[in-house]
Amino acid sequence: MTSSTTPGGLARFNTLEERAALAALHEVCASEAWAHRLVARRPYATADELFAANDAAVAGLTDADLAQAMAGHPPIGRPKPGDPTSSREQRGMAGAPDALKAEMLELNLEYQERFGHVFLICATGLTGEQLRDAVKERIGNTPGREREIVRTELGRINRIRLAPLVEQDASA
């Protein structure tokens, strides 16, 4: 498919130099292996092709790759200062009562102690209460089950974060 029929942002992404494409993808996901897999499969004719490549790349992450990806995510309730993406994604905790924020902090610490990494969830559109309930539910999972849930959540987060990259006007 030619760039004239490919959405502007996707056509732009397809033609970025490798280093620039990897940098753009690093803003989506901290896993180097994931980014290299997506760059290697360019060009993408449609956003759906890119999203499918995301899904395949996430499914193929090793435990070390998954850990690298998770290291790029702040704990729920504590978005990275100056990072509008994590603040937007965690909006549900922004207006939560102090008691809920304190409970979430404790649950985050308990979860991290149990699994050795941050509680990862696609928080977009979820309330503080829904986030709290999710960590409470998942903290009882086995490590293997939780790793698969994290993999699924990472794929969902990446899709949301990829969308603006491929929808940008070609002049962006």
C-alpha positions in Angstrom: 0.0 0.0 0.0 1.4 3.4 -0.8 1.7 6.3 1.6 -1.1 8.1 -0.2 -3.6 5.5 1.1 -1.9 5.0 4.5 -3.0 7.4 7.3 -0.7 10.3 7.6 0.9 9.5 11.0 1.4 5.9 10.0 3.0 6.9 6.7 5.3 9.2 8.7 6.1 6.4 11.2 6.9 4.0 8.4 9.5 6.4 6.9 11.2 7.5 10.1 14.9 6.6 10.4 15.3 3.6 12.6 16.7 5.6 15.6 13.8 8.0 15.4 11.3 5.2 15.1 12.8 3.4 18.1 12.7 6.7 20.1 9.1 7.2 19.3 8.3 3.7 20.3 10.2 4.0 23.5 7.7 6.7 24.5 5.0 4.0 24.1 6.8 1.1 25.8 10.2 0.8 27.6 10.9 -2.7 26.2 13.7 -2.5 23.6 12.9 -5.9 22.2 9.3 -4.8 21.7 10.4 -1.6 19.8 12.9 -3.5 17.7 10.2 -6.0 16.6 7.8 -3.3 15.6 10.4 -1.4 13.7 11.6 -4.5 11.9 8.1 -5.2 10.6 7.6 -1.8 8.9 6.0 -0.6 6.7 2.5 -1.0 8.0 -0.4 -0.5 5.6 -2.9 0.1 8.4 -3.0 0.9 12.1 -4.6 -2.5 12.6 -1.4 -4.1 11.2 0.6 -2.1 13.6 -1.7 -3.1 16.5 -1.4 -6.8 15.5 2.4 -6.4 15.4 2.2 -4.9 18.9 0.1 -7.9 20.1 2.6 -10.4 18.6 5.6 -8.5 20.0 4.1 -8.3 23.5 3.2 -12.1 23.4 6.9 -12.8 22.5 8.5 -10.8 25.3 10.7 -12.8 27.6 10.4 -12.3 31.4 13.4 -9.9 31.2 11.8 -7.9 28.3 8.5 -7.8 30.3 10.4 -6.5 33.4 12.0 -3.8 31.2 8.6 -2.7 29.9 7.1 -2.6 33.4 10.0 -0.5 34.7 8.8 2.3 32.4 5.5 2.5 34.2 5.0 4.4 37.5 2.9 3.0 40.3 -0.8 3.7 40.1 -1.6 6.9 42.0 1.9 8.3 41.5 2.2 9.3 37.8 5.7 10.4 36.6 6.1 14.2 37.3 5.8 16.1 34.1 4.5 13.1 32.2 1.1 14.0 30.7 0.6 10.4 29.4 0.8 8.7 32.8 -1.2 11.6 34.4 -3.9 11.2 31.8 -3.9 7.4 32.1 -4.2 7.5 35.9 -6.8 10.3 35.9 -9.1 8.1 38.0 -6.8 8.4 41.0 -6.2 12.2 40.6 -9.5 13.2 42.4 -9.6 10.2 44.7 -10.1 10.9 48.4 -6.9 10.9 50.5 -7.9 7.7 52.2 -8.2 5.9 48.9 -4.9 7.2 47.8 -3.3 6.0 51.0 -4.9 2.6 50.6 -3.7 2.4 47.0 -0.1 3.2 48.1 -0.2 0.4 50.6 -1.7 -2.0 48.1 0.9 -1.0 45.5 3.7 -1.8 48.1 2.1 -5.1 49.0 1.7 -6.0 45.3 5.3 -5.0 44.5 6.6 -7.0 47.5 4.7 -10.1 46.3 5.5 -9.9 42.6 8.7 -7.8 42.4 7.3 -5.2 40.0 4.7 -2.4 39.8 1.0 -3.2 39.5 0.4 -2.8 35.8 -3.1 -2.2 34.6 -4.6 -0.3 31.7 -5.9 2.5 33.9 -7.5 4.6 31.2 -11.1 5.3 32.1 -11.0 3.5 35.4 -12.0 5.1 38.7 -9.8 5.1 41.8 -12.2 2.5 43.3 -11.9 0.3 40.3 -8.1 0.5 40.4 -8.1 -0.4 44.1 -10.5 -3.3 43.6 -8.3 -4.6 40.7 -5.1 -4.7 42.7 -7.0 -6.3 45.6 -8.3 -9.0 43.3 -5.0 -9.6 41.5 -2.7 -9.7 44.6 -3.9 -13.2 45.3 -2.9 -14.5 41.8 0.0 -16.9 41.3 3.1 -15.3 39.8 2.5 -17.1 36.5 -1.1 -16.0 36.3 -0.2 -12.5 37.2 2.6 -12.3 34.5 0.0 -13.3 31.9 -2.4 -10.6 33.1 0.4 -8.1 33.0 1.3 -9.1 29.5 -2.4 -8.5 28.4 -2.6 -5.2 30.2 0.7 -4.1 28.6 -0.7 -4.9 25.2 -3.8 -2.8 25.9 -1.7 0.1 27.2 0.6 0.0 24.1 -2.4 0.0 21.7 -3.8 3.2 23.4 -0.4 4.8 23.3 0.3 3.8 19.7 -2.9 5.3 18.4 -1.8 9.0 18.6 1.5 8.1 17.0 -0.2 6.7 13.9 -3.0 9.3 13.8 -0.8 12.4 13.8 -0.9 14.5 10.7 2.1 13.8 8.4 3.2 17.4 9.0 3.5 16.8 12.8 
